[in-house]
Amino acid sequence: MAERSVAQAAWNWAFGHDRSIGFGLETLGHLTLRWPRVVAVFVLALTAFCLWQLPRSSVDGDLLRVYAHSGPDYDAYRELADTFGTFENDIYVLVRSPNLTSPETIEAIREMALGLTLSDYLSGSMSAFTLRKPGPDGGTLPVVPEGMTSPEQVEAALTDLARNDPLMRNLINPDLSGVVIILFPNQQIVNERGTKPMIEDLRASLDLYASDNLQIELTGPPIWTSEMLGATVDDQIKFTIYGFSLGALIAFLSLRSLWGALLVAATPALAVFWVMGLIIALFGSFTFLTIIVTTIILVIAFAESLFFVFNWLAYWRDGMDPYKAVDETVRVIGPASALTMLTTLVSFASLSLTAGQGVREFSIAGTIACLTNFVCLMTFLPLLLKSAIRLGLKLPKTPSFAIRALIPVSWWFATRLGRPLAALAILVTGLLFIPYFLIEPRFSIEDYMTKDSAALAAAESIDSGVGGVAPIYISVPLKEGIPNIGDADFETVKTVHAIVEKHLGPNKVVSAASYKFYENSGFSRDQILNAVGELKRRFVTPDGMQALVTGFMPTIISSDEIERLVEAIGADIGAAGIEGAKVGGFRILTTYGTETIVRGLQMDLTLSVLVNLFLIGFAFRSWRVALATAIPNLFPILGTEAWLWSSGSGLQLATVLSLTIAFGIAVDDTTHFLSHYLHARREEGKDHRQAVRFTMDRIGGAIVATTLILCSGTAIVMFSALPQVALFGTLFVITLALALLGDVFILPALLIAGGRFFHPLGGVKK
């Protein structure tokens, strides 16, 4: 008997009419109403904890963190870097002068190059002034002689190097207008002190030599990372201030009450504060992805807070006691807010199924933010509203007509043109699946750099005149195991070198096979490789079992071009009978790793849509609800992807992230709509048509206002200096704007046009 009672209770909880659509999570709000002092202590304690965390706040701009632990592409990159060391962390100093061949100029650059090596942040450097060449007595000589007295001598020395030394071909402009100095950071010290202090130290040293005669620019991945980091921090400050200000302004215009707007704004402010503290406590720092979470949660919190206050004021205007109105709002809005929290949480959580440290951190941060925002809404906001009443808050004016202007238009369309509009929405949504299956992933390094990046411009200058700063590596297996490469293995390296040069062009490849001039001059391979010092590791491993061939691609190169290049090089190496060679590098990782991650995220998006539609249908105990929800919420996602496909933008990391999270937020308004509809059917006894009209009148204005807050708050992100972040904001706004059309026009039209089909929604059969 007891077992039957337990089973019956479980059945009633899962499928009974009295089950909450919020799965009981709104109980937190009821606990706040029952034990306000205990909950107030909890709010103060969590606030104090987050305040303690904020001084540790920092932003990690390392792009590699996005791809860490993402699969075989990342593992291959780490193996390559650990085996050979790579050019990925090197800093490039581009020095240009109209008088480069002047003895005074060349000595000034020599002094600067040698002076830079004294920095604690560097483990070494490579330039025309640090390299040495084999000497006739078996020793080594500087490649640029000291004490030259005429421009002709300087020109002859630099020209000889550019023609005959493989490294100098990549460090001296052919027209002798500039040279490149490569700096090798001491990663241990950089990790301890940070990249920003290193760059500041280098710039201070370089400023001592900059003049009208010497134009000096820094570039390379560490500089790009520093620019990204600076832009990310600036973005966060702007987004928080502007997003909060816009949200408060729209709340004020919607409610026509300063105090009402302040009540709405207080919850988002505290929610963001809590989220920042918890992310810092968990991860130790923000990334350019996780920092977006604070902006997202800010606008979500504004939307949910406005819904709450909007309904509380509606009950108060209907004549209910304001204290009782808070309790009733918790009872009615709480379950819908819990369900909207779950749908957004599902969207964030689904991202964790895709490999990659950056994406998983974003997923975890977003999941925590959703829970934190709901906790803030169910604890702090009821306490705040009751405190405001005690302090003498007066009932504000009725909401602005502007936010309700669309509702009569929507009702006219639903009642007069409901069937054609519903049929058109279904047809268009179906057709939008075509670009969904056609769109392809895309990656470009400039999308991650700041707009008008000086470092990127310097990198392109190096591309046009020298070897470039975007290396591609080919790891070549050797058989003889001779540290300075045996004859048979050397022929293999020469073959791979020639293949890579065939695809990248002359003087764009460096390997042990590059030193033909010195070999032809009678120097042995041992003398040549021993002369390059610490750079030998970038040609051959100490055990002589692997060699490295390095090519330099253009900095700006599309993912399609990189894929074709890798396939062509691999095919030629295979045709040459060389087995086991591997093509890699950071740009290879980002190209193939992005494709893997984006494909995974696209599956996550599909899963998120299906799970959320099921979750809503299950919560309302009706597959009809899930069906009614599908069209107005698939339409904005598919519509945005169609825009991406038609514009040729392709799927990028930020693209799929924004679509996934935007979908989770877009269904929030639908959930609130259906929750009010269900309340009107069950507790106010209205029939299907009356309930639709009642819901539109009751919360239509809130849906418009919250969408304005979501769009305007996120629109700030569109102005980010980082193209990926700006794209995130653009797609977010487009999706939410289309979602507004779905909720205000398509959903009512579907419900009215469906007639008897939708009458049993929520289990009420009339």
VOGU-3710 file (C-alpha; in Angstrom, 3 decimals, decimal comma):
1> maersvaqaa> 0,000/0,000/0,000  2,823/2,311/0,921  4,625/1,452/-2,305  1,476/2,232/-4,280  1,169/5,597/-2,517  4,740/6,480/-3,338  4,241/5,451/-6,968  1,013/7,420/-7,147  2,736/10,470/-5,682  5,533/10,194/-8,236
11> wnwafghdrs> 2,962/9,849/-11,044  1,057/12,890/-9,802  4,273/14,911/-9,594  5,284/13,978/-13,132  1,923/14,070/-14,876  -0,673/15,435/-12,493  -2,453/18,721/-13,166  -1,243/20,198/-9,888  2,414/19,889/-10,761  4,311/23,173/-11,136
21> igfgletlgh> 5,724/24,046/-14,554  8,814/25,187/-12,671  9,349/21,674/-11,261  9,065/23,085/-7,748  12,114/25,329/-8,034  9,988/28,372/-7,276  9,847/27,014/-3,709  12,921/29,155/-3,144  10,703/32,214/-3,505  8,195/30,810/-1,029
31> ltlrwprvva> 11,032/30,201/1,457  11,993/33,851/1,062  8,440/34,915/1,917  8,300/32,542/4,895  11,765/33,199/6,375  12,807/36,619/5,072  15,470/37,235/7,735  17,239/33,933/7,122  17,232/34,562/3,368  18,470/38,127/3,929
41> vfvlaltafc> 21,465/36,731/5,844  22,162/34,369/2,907  22,010/37,293/0,434  24,435/39,345/2,543  26,812/36,373/3,001  26,953/35,605/-0,744  27,456/39,294/-1,525  30,338/39,484/0,963  31,943/36,365/-0,553  31,779/37,818/-4,062
51> lwqlprssvd> 33,132/41,151/-2,825  36,105/39,243/-1,410  36,732/37,618/-4,827  36,622/40,760/-6,985  40,179/42,022/-6,213  41,447/38,821/-7,909  39,652/39,738/-11,123  41,718/39,404/-14,316  41,238/38,468/-17,952  43,259/35,793/-19,745
61> gdllrvyahs> 43,513/36,637/-23,449  45,281/33,399/-24,456  43,516/32,195/-27,600  45,051/28,743/-27,190  42,864/28,302/-24,098  39,855/28,044/-26,404  41,326/24,981/-28,127  42,996/23,321/-25,131  42,007/19,644/-24,777  39,790/19,839/-27,845
71> gpdydayrel> 41,008/16,626/-29,473  43,746/15,199/-31,709  44,462/18,530/-33,447  45,353/20,142/-30,127  47,332/17,084/-28,979  49,353/17,164/-32,215  50,074/20,873/-31,742  51,271/20,355/-28,162  53,483/17,456/-29,235  55,009/19,612/-31,967
81> adtfgtfend> 55,631/22,534/-29,602  57,118/20,298/-26,900  59,397/18,539/-29,382  60,800/21,469/-31,333  59,677/24,646/-29,672  57,912/26,861/-32,194  57,640/30,416/-33,429  54,152/30,735/-31,890  55,236/32,702/-28,793  57,903/34,778/-30,527
91> iyvlvrspnl> 57,706/38,561/-30,722  58,636/40,250/-33,990  60,223/43,707/-34,058  59,866/45,345/-37,469  62,472/48,091/-37,895  62,180/50,298/-40,972  64,434/53,101/-42,093  64,896/55,143/-45,287  68,636/54,982/-44,541  69,054/51,346/-43,571
101> tspetieair> 72,398/51,033/-45,370  73,910/53,938/-43,477  76,690/52,669/-41,134  75,297/54,858/-38,326  71,797/53,408/-38,801  72,940/49,795/-38,904  75,018/50,269/-35,750  72,056/51,866/-33,962  69,918/48,842/-34,859  72,736/46,512/-33,732
111> emalgltlsd> 72,916/48,340/-30,395  69,126/48,079/-30,027  69,081/44,349/-30,912  71,826/43,524/-28,447  70,298/45,765/-25,777  66,969/43,953/-25,999  68,652/40,669/-25,047  69,372/42,133/-21,594  65,660/42,106/-20,728  64,683/39,665/-17,977
121> ylsgsmsaft> 61,626/38,751/-20,031  63,661/37,317/-22,931  65,610/34,096/-23,199  67,222/35,154/-26,473  66,747/36,771/-29,843  67,475/36,232/-33,501  68,538/38,942/-35,896  71,239/39,828/-38,374  73,301/40,966/-35,379  72,970/37,904/-33,167
131> lrkpgpdggt> 73,464/35,172/-35,756  76,845/33,782/-36,593  78,201/31,864/-39,559  80,893/29,198/-39,859  84,421/30,600/-39,929  87,336/29,296/-41,985  89,185/28,081/-38,873  86,271/25,960/-37,659  84,915/28,687/-35,395  82,099/31,167/-36,061
141> lpvvpegmts> 81,930/34,792/-37,204  79,187/37,471/-36,897  77,031/37,524/-40,028  77,052/41,357/-40,029  80,621/42,619/-39,590  81,203/45,442/-37,157  83,029/48,636/-38,076  81,679/49,081/-41,622  82,372/52,618/-42,846  80,351/53,081/-46,049
151> peqveaaltd> 76,765/52,463/-47,269  78,208/50,239/-49,997  79,742/47,914/-47,411  76,469/47,690/-45,475  74,458/47,095/-48,622  76,855/44,346/-49,759  76,725/42,608/-46,366  72,928/42,698/-46,103  72,418/41,669/-49,728  74,791/38,733/-49,297
161> larndplmrn> 72,865/37,612/-46,216  69,467/37,991/-47,862  70,602/35,899/-50,807  72,567/33,190/-49,062  71,502/32,804/-45,441  68,149/30,993/-45,078  67,207/32,756/-41,866  68,173/36,181/-43,128  65,918/35,777/-46,144  63,089/35,965/-43,628
171> linpdlsgvv> 64,555/38,840/-41,622  65,733/41,343/-44,239  63,439/43,128/-46,707  64,617/42,470/-50,281  64,682/46,216/-50,996  66,749/46,811/-47,822  64,059/49,052/-46,375  63,743/47,169/-43,110  64,855/44,282/-40,923  63,081/42,006/-38,474
181> iilfpnqqiv> 64,311/41,048/-35,006  62,720/37,962/-33,446  62,556/37,908/-29,634  62,181/34,684/-27,642  60,217/35,306/-24,397  61,263/33,535/-21,216  57,962/31,781/-20,654  58,609/31,030/-16,985  59,126/34,694/-16,142  56,284/35,798/-18,445
191> nergtkpmie> 53,930/33,342/-16,713  54,970/34,727/-13,323  54,815/38,451/-14,169  52,397/38,561/-17,110  52,521/39,421/-20,800  51,501/43,049/-20,351  54,530/44,023/-18,180  56,818/42,277/-20,688  55,422/44,283/-23,597  55,610/47,519/-21,599
201> dlrasldlya> 59,262/46,750/-20,778  60,083/46,066/-24,433  58,283/49,169/-25,668  60,158/51,298/-23,140  63,469/49,914/-24,427  62,496/50,391/-28,074  61,281/53,959/-27,487  64,874/54,920/-26,678  65,811/54,225/-30,296  62,681/55,324/-32,176
211> sdnlqieltg> 63,134/58,422/-34,325  62,271/59,843/-37,728  65,046/57,648/-39,057  63,915/54,444/-37,278  60,275/53,382/-37,275  59,789/50,475/-34,877  56,698/48,237/-34,585  55,944/45,162/-32,490  53,865/42,232/-33,677  53,451/38,497/-33,177
221> ppiwtsemlg> 51,034/36,341/-31,135  51,941/37,815/-27,692  51,216/41,327/-29,004  47,942/40,159/-30,549  47,013/38,543/-27,237  47,827/41,753/-25,378  45,650/43,798/-27,748  42,816/41,299/-27,357  43,170/41,427/-23,591  43,052/45,216/-23,521
231> atvddqikft> 40,024/45,287/-25,806  38,271/42,656/-23,679  38,744/44,631/-20,471  37,582/47,859/-22,145  34,579/46,013/-23,562  33,582/44,675/-20,172  33,634/48,102/-18,586  31,629/49,652/-21,438  29,160/46,775/-21,693  28,415/46,789/-17,978
241> iygfslgali> 27,913/50,548/-17,774  25,977/50,947/-21,038  23,983/47,728/-20,635  22,925/48,658/-17,131  22,087/52,243/-18,121  20,037/51,181/-21,147  18,194/48,520/-19,167  17,312/51,007/-16,458  16,241/53,595/-19,052  13,919/51,178/-20,847
251> aflslrslwg> 12,499/50,032/-17,513  11,835/53,695/-16,645  10,168/54,416/-19,994  8,115/51,221/-19,761  6,918/51,680/-16,183  6,923/55,502/-16,230  8,356/55,420/-12,716  11,839/56,249/-11,466  11,421/54,109/-8,370  10,001/51,281/-10,462
261> allvaatpal> 13,030/51,439/-12,748  15,388/51,397/-9,760  13,618/48,347/-8,343  13,975/46,596/-11,698  17,653/47,563/-12,012  18,732/46,497/-8,525  18,382/42,748/-9,173  20,515/42,697/-12,377  23,203/44,741/-10,627  23,432/42,260/-7,765
271> avfwvmglii> 23,123/39,230/-10,078  26,075/40,372/-12,207  28,078/41,077/-9,057  27,399/37,541/-7,802  28,186/35,969/-11,180  31,520/37,785/-11,465  32,547/36,709/-7,979  31,616/33,061/-8,564  33,388/32,881/-11,967  36,561/34,324/-10,432
281> alfgsftflt> 36,341/31,870/-7,532  35,939/28,930/-9,916  38,299/29,772/-12,803  40,631/32,379/-11,315  40,190/34,675/-14,322  37,890/35,567/-17,201  38,501/34,733/-20,841  37,237/36,689/-23,843  34,389/34,133/-23,897  33,432/33,876/-20,206
291> iivttiilvi> 33,459/37,641/-19,834  30,550/37,761/-22,311  28,510/35,804/-19,750  28,308/38,860/-17,487  26,707/40,913/-20,267  24,296/38,103/-21,153  23,228/37,594/-17,552  22,848/41,351/-17,093  20,230/41,617/-19,825  18,526/38,328/-18,813
301> afaeslffvf> 18,296/39,548/-15,231  16,819/42,851/-16,425  14,218/41,005/-18,500  13,184/38,640/-15,675  13,184/41,444/-13,115  10,974/43,578/-15,365  8,541/40,680/-15,838  8,370/40,279/-12,059  7,875/43,975/-11,275  5,473/44,412/-14,226
311> nwlaywrdgm> 3,183/41,685/-12,872  3,505/42,843/-9,268  2,351/46,327/-10,266  -0,491/44,836/-12,341  -1,826/42,979/-9,285  -1,450/46,113/-7,190  -3,390/48,151/-9,772  -6,115/45,502/-9,779  -6,716/46,373/-6,130  -4,625/43,718/-4,408
321> dpykavdetv> -2,694/44,643/-1,271  0,908/45,402/-2,386  2,387/42,914/0,114  -0,043/40,253/-1,049  0,763/41,203/-4,652  4,433/40,267/-4,028  3,328/36,862/-2,704  1,009/36,326/-5,680  3,709/37,337/-8,145  6,098/34,798/-6,624
331> rvigpasalt> 3,358/32,160/-6,938  2,446/32,985/-10,562  5,722/34,241/-12,040  8,030/31,989/-10,004  7,259/28,754/-11,900  7,614/30,455/-15,295  10,900/32,071/-14,216  12,139/28,670/-13,039  11,279/27,141/-16,397  12,929/29,985/-18,324
341> mlttlvsfas> 15,996/29,541/-16,141  16,047/25,847/-17,029  15,715/26,462/-20,774  18,589/28,953/-20,756  20,588/26,643/-18,495  20,035/23,738/-20,915  21,387/25,895/-23,745  24,514/26,755/-21,783  24,969/23,233/-20,423  24,628/21,630/-23,869
351> lsltagqgvr> 27,807/23,417/-24,934  29,841/21,326/-22,482  29,331/18,308/-24,744  31,820/19,866/-27,184  35,509/19,413/-26,396  37,670/22,464/-25,782  38,594/24,146/-22,504  37,367/27,588/-23,580  33,930/26,364/-24,660  33,502/24,254/-21,541
361> efsiagtiac> 34,467/27,156/-19,293  31,911/29,298/-21,132  29,322/26,543/-20,649  30,027/26,157/-16,928  30,126/29,920/-16,362  26,795/30,344/-18,164  25,190/27,495/-16,230  26,316/28,997/-12,930  25,106/32,427/-14,075  21,613/31,084/-14,878
371> ltnfvclmtf> 21,279/29,486/-11,446  22,695/32,575/-9,738  20,311/34,886/-11,555  17,309/32,761/-10,560  18,445/32,662/-6,940  18,807/36,446/-6,965  15,349/36,860/-8,505  13,651/34,569/-5,968  15,466/35,884/-2,883  16,642/39,451/-3,249
381> lplllksair> 13,808/40,889/-5,379  10,876/39,889/-3,117  12,782/41,221/-0,098  13,518/44,445/-1,984  9,905/44,979/-3,052  8,533/44,483/0,457  11,215/46,795/1,843  10,209/49,441/-0,719  6,561/49,164/0,348  7,550/49,642/4,000
391> lglklpktps> 9,524/52,736/3,010  6,380/54,260/1,517  6,556/53,423/-2,227  3,488/54,743/-4,049  1,724/52,946/-6,899  3,343/54,111/-10,181  1,413/55,209/-13,247  0,118/52,714/-15,775  2,777/51,381/-18,186  3,642/53,334/-21,294
401> fairalipvs> 1,290/52,883/-24,247  4,299/52,620/-26,559  5,301/49,172/-25,296  1,699/47,934/-25,753  1,177/49,438/-29,214  1,972/46,187/-31,032  -0,586/44,138/-29,101  -3,775/45,397/-30,849  -2,018/44,950/-34,202  -0,985/41,435/-33,245
411> wwfatrlgrp> -4,536/40,548/-32,165  -5,924/41,891/-35,445  -3,519/39,714/-37,440  -4,261/36,682/-35,269  -8,038/36,975/-35,623  -8,284/38,236/-39,224  -5,267/36,633/-40,894  -4,429/33,897/-38,407  -4,518/30,930/-40,788  -2,546/32,509/-43,667
421> laalailvtg> 0,009/33,910/-41,196  0,361/30,581/-39,408  0,698/28,681/-42,698  3,287/31,164/-43,962  5,279/30,883/-40,715  5,312/27,083/-40,952  6,330/27,159/-44,635  9,109/29,722/-44,127  10,450/27,879/-41,079  10,556/24,662/-43,079
431> llfipyflie> 12,417/26,308/-45,967  14,939/27,816/-43,560  16,207/24,320/-42,784  17,886/24,321/-46,215  20,632/26,894/-45,366  20,908/25,276/-41,912  22,285/22,128/-43,577  24,329/24,033/-46,189  26,266/26,454/-43,985  29,947/25,597/-43,427
441> prfsiedymt> 32,425/26,406/-40,594  34,932/29,225/-41,177  37,946/30,561/-39,291  40,136/33,602/-39,863  42,759/34,889/-37,448  41,825/38,534/-38,042  38,382/37,832/-36,564  40,102/37,413/-33,206  42,274/40,519/-33,485  41,188/44,025/-32,548
451> kdsaalaaae> 39,854/46,252/-35,310  42,532/48,507/-36,852  45,187/46,464/-35,039  48,624/48,060/-35,436  50,243/44,690/-34,669  48,238/43,002/-37,416  49,202/45,742/-39,868  52,859/45,233/-38,926  52,469/41,485/-39,480  51,096/42,121/-42,967
461> sidsgvggva> 54,083/44,388/-43,673  56,388/41,550/-42,696  54,370/39,240/-44,982  54,890/41,480/-47,976  58,590/42,015/-47,489  59,940/39,119/-45,474  58,915/35,580/-44,587  55,859/36,224/-42,502  54,705/35,547/-38,943  52,252/32,700/-39,626
471> piyisvplke> 54,339/29,514/-39,610  53,291/26,087/-40,823  55,381/23,180/-39,569  56,136/19,803/-41,126  57,586/17,260/-38,735  59,713/14,806/-40,721  60,613/11,390/-39,234  64,286/10,429/-39,634  65,814/6,952/-39,646  69,547/7,287/-38,991
481> gipnigdadf> 69,413/8,940/-35,572  72,415/11,205/-36,210  72,174/14,508/-34,216  73,367/16,631/-37,134  71,374/14,578/-39,667  72,856/11,783/-41,751  73,143/11,919/-45,525  70,067/9,784/-46,279  67,901/11,696/-43,804  69,210/14,986/-45,167
491> etvktvhaiv> 67,917/14,052/-48,615  64,484/13,451/-47,065  64,553/16,890/-45,419  65,600/18,484/-48,730  62,691/16,781/-50,501  60,146/18,048/-47,959  61,748/21,506/-48,024  61,356/21,657/-51,817  57,700/20,534/-51,591  56,817/23,231/-49,071
501> ekhlgpnkvv> 58,689/25,880/-51,048  56,770/24,826/-54,149  53,493/25,751/-52,425  54,597/28,830/-50,449  57,116/30,355/-52,805  60,901/30,875/-52,702  62,538/32,145/-49,514  59,442/31,288/-47,448  60,813/28,036/-45,987  63,471/27,332/-43,354
511> saasykfyen> 65,029/23,961/-42,518  68,394/22,255/-42,166  68,370/21,999/-45,961  68,363/25,785/-46,289  72,086/26,215/-45,774  73,159/25,398/-49,342  75,457/28,423/-49,582  77,590/27,434/-46,597  77,577/23,773/-47,638  78,698/24,734/-51,129
521> sgfsrdqiln> 81,405/26,919/-49,572  83,005/23,842/-48,038  81,555/23,849/-44,508  80,394/20,556/-43,067  76,851/19,952/-41,893  78,160/19,683/-38,322  79,769/23,117/-38,565  76,629/24,673/-40,050  74,158/23,284/-37,500  76,449/23,904/-34,546
531> avgelkrrfv> 76,834/27,548/-35,646  73,138/28,303/-35,250  73,288/27,652/-31,490  69,964/27,316/-29,680  68,081/27,515/-32,976  69,311/24,049/-33,847  66,371/22,640/-31,893  64,062/24,158/-34,493  65,727/22,092/-37,214  66,375/18,677/-35,644
541> tpdgmqalvt> 65,786/16,936/-32,321  68,833/16,110/-30,148  68,444/12,392/-30,855  68,363/13,008/-34,617  65,071/11,150/-35,045  62,898/14,074/-36,179  63,512/17,130/-38,331  61,397/20,245/-38,742  60,644/22,133/-41,932  59,052/25,550/-41,309
551> gfmptiissd> 57,142/27,503/-43,924  55,721/31,002/-43,535  52,189/31,643/-44,751  50,554/35,066/-45,097  49,123/36,337/-41,815  45,722/36,877/-43,426  44,723/33,604/-45,035  41,298/31,948/-45,065  40,602/28,566/-43,520  39,722/27,183/-46,960
561> eierlveaig> 43,137/28,197/-48,300  44,877/26,625/-45,303  42,992/23,363/-45,773  43,895/23,259/-49,465  47,532/24,022/-48,630  47,736/21,271/-46,005  46,102/18,735/-48,306  48,401/19,653/-51,208  51,574/19,445/-49,105  50,460/16,170/-47,577
571> adigaagieg> 49,648/14,702/-50,988  53,051/15,677/-52,427  54,912/14,292/-49,405  52,987/11,032/-49,737  53,730/10,881/-53,462  57,433/11,281/-52,632  57,259/8,113/-50,573  57,870/9,818/-47,225  55,777/8,255/-44,466  54,925/9,633/-41,053
581> akvggfrilt> 55,381/13,345/-41,821  52,904/15,570/-39,949  51,710/19,052/-40,867  50,904/21,283/-37,894  51,095/24,660/-36,207  48,785/27,067/-34,429  47,062/28,175/-37,629  46,492/24,538/-38,555  45,075/23,902/-35,085  42,728/26,884/-35,276
591> tygtetivrg> 41,511/25,898/-38,745  40,808/22,231/-38,117  40,098/22,653/-34,403  37,528/25,362/-35,127  35,800/23,113/-37,641  35,652/20,299/-35,075  34,413/22,597/-32,305  31,863/24,369/-34,517  30,468/21,068/-35,805  30,140/19,924/-32,210
601> lqmdltlsvl> 28,484/23,181/-31,191  26,034/22,892/-34,068  25,014/19,490/-32,736  24,757/21,059/-29,274  22,441/23,719/-30,720  20,229/21,050/-32,268  20,189/19,095/-29,002  19,438/22,255/-27,024  16,446/23,027/-29,256  15,043/19,505/-28,945
611> vnlfligfaf> 15,599/19,253/-25,187  14,102/22,685/-24,520  11,028/21,983/-26,636  10,575/18,677/-24,812  11,167/20,384/-21,457  8,479/22,980/-22,159  6,032/20,351/-23,391  6,744/18,181/-20,351  6,405/21,111/-17,966  2,994/22,014/-19,411
621> rswrvalata> 2,054/18,322/-19,782  1,117/18,808/-23,417  2,804/17,907/-26,682  0,590/20,587/-28,206  2,458/23,184/-26,151  5,778/21,905/-27,481  4,385/22,085/-31,006  3,057/25,595/-30,473  6,459/26,610/-29,114  8,488/25,092/-31,956
631> ipnlfpilgt> 7,639/27,398/-34,867  8,005/30,824/-33,185  11,342/29,761/-31,657  12,853/27,812/-34,556  12,049/30,674/-36,911  14,521/33,184/-35,346  17,373/30,648/-35,068  16,982/29,343/-38,603  16,432/32,859/-39,929  19,698/34,075/-38,416
641> eawlwssgsg> 21,609/31,081/-39,818  20,070/31,784/-43,234  21,382/35,347/-43,018  24,836/34,014/-42,160  24,738/31,581/-45,073  23,572/34,191/-47,581  26,185/36,713/-46,413  28,979/34,162/-46,758  30,016/34,604/-43,127  29,835/30,904/-42,383
651> lqlatvlslt> 29,669/29,272/-38,982  32,239/30,575/-36,522  32,809/29,919/-32,851  30,923/33,029/-31,748  28,167/32,293/-34,273  27,056/28,992/-32,789  27,539/30,154/-29,208  25,306/33,173/-29,789  22,630/31,132/-31,581  22,551/28,507/-28,843
661> iafgiavddt> 22,283/30,995/-25,995  19,912/33,267/-27,927  17,552/30,319/-28,434  17,606/29,554/-24,718  16,688/33,172/-24,006  14,190/33,476/-26,881  11,970/30,741/-25,452  11,728/32,703/-22,187  9,035/35,038/-23,534  7,169/32,085/-25,031
671> thflshylha> 7,279/30,366/-21,645  5,904/33,418/-19,850  3,182/33,717/-22,508  2,084/30,103/-22,123  2,341/30,289/-18,327  -0,073/33,230/-18,232  -2,301/31,497/-20,762  -2,424/28,392/-18,549  -3,170/30,540/-15,486  -6,051/32,208/-17,341
681> rreegkdhrq> -7,487/28,813/-18,373  -7,162/27,000/-15,053  -7,667/29,671/-12,430  -9,749/32,295/-14,183  -11,962/29,923/-16,153  -11,423/31,549/-19,540  -11,848/29,613/-22,759  -9,057/29,176/-25,305  -9,652/32,368/-27,311  -10,305/34,526/-24,252
691> avrftmdrig> -7,144/33,216/-22,594  -5,010/34,132/-25,609  -6,413/37,676/-25,639  -6,073/38,009/-21,851  -2,428/36,889/-22,016  -1,603/39,316/-24,789  -3,172/42,207/-22,901  -1,581/41,198/-19,617  2,055/40,587/-20,592  2,338/41,648/-24,241
701> gaivattlil> 3,840/44,944/-23,162  6,281/43,149/-20,864  7,384/40,898/-23,743  8,066/43,951/-25,910  9,878/45,778/-23,096  12,036/42,790/-22,104  12,994/42,170/-25,733  13,986/45,826/-26,047  16,139/45,440/-22,936  17,694/42,226/-24,242
711> csgtaivmfs> 18,367/43,703/-27,681  19,586/47,113/-26,566  21,733/45,664/-23,792  23,316/43,124/-26,116  23,556/45,623/-28,993  26,369/47,265/-27,036  28,403/44,121/-27,736  28,094/44,853/-31,477  30,519/47,735/-31,010  33,270/45,586/-29,507
721> alpqvalfgt> 36,773/46,112/-30,884  36,983/42,313/-31,221  35,199/41,121/-34,387  34,230/37,772/-32,841  32,581/39,466/-29,859  30,919/42,041/-32,137  29,558/39,205/-34,296  28,218/37,521/-31,169  26,274/40,671/-30,314  25,004/41,175/-33,870
731> lfvitlalal> 23,609/37,666/-34,148  22,163/37,867/-30,648  20,214/41,005/-31,521  19,003/39,619/-34,869  17,824/36,399/-33,218  15,995/38,154/-30,391  14,384/40,643/-32,780  13,064/37,752/-34,872  11,979/36,014/-31,666  9,864/39,069/-30,801
741> lgdvfilpal> 8,023/38,658/-34,116  7,607/34,987/-33,280  6,102/35,626/-29,839  3,977/38,671/-30,657  2,688/37,670/-34,118  3,376/34,022/-34,964  2,473/32,394/-31,620  -0,946/34,114/-31,213  -1,731/33,397/-34,888  -0,861/29,719/-34,440
751> liaggrffhp> -2,978/29,452/-31,283  -6,009/31,157/-32,804  -5,680/29,433/-36,185  -5,267/26,056/-34,471  -8,724/26,409/-32,989  -9,918/23,176/-31,430  -6,481/21,582/-31,817  -5,093/23,901/-29,146  -8,190/23,986/-26,916  -6,863/21,246/-24,575
761> lggvkk> -3,630/23,130/-23,872  -2,576/22,598/-20,265  -5,120/19,862/-19,743  -8,223/22,116/-19,857  -10,625/20,630/-22,387  -12,784/23,482/-23,560
//
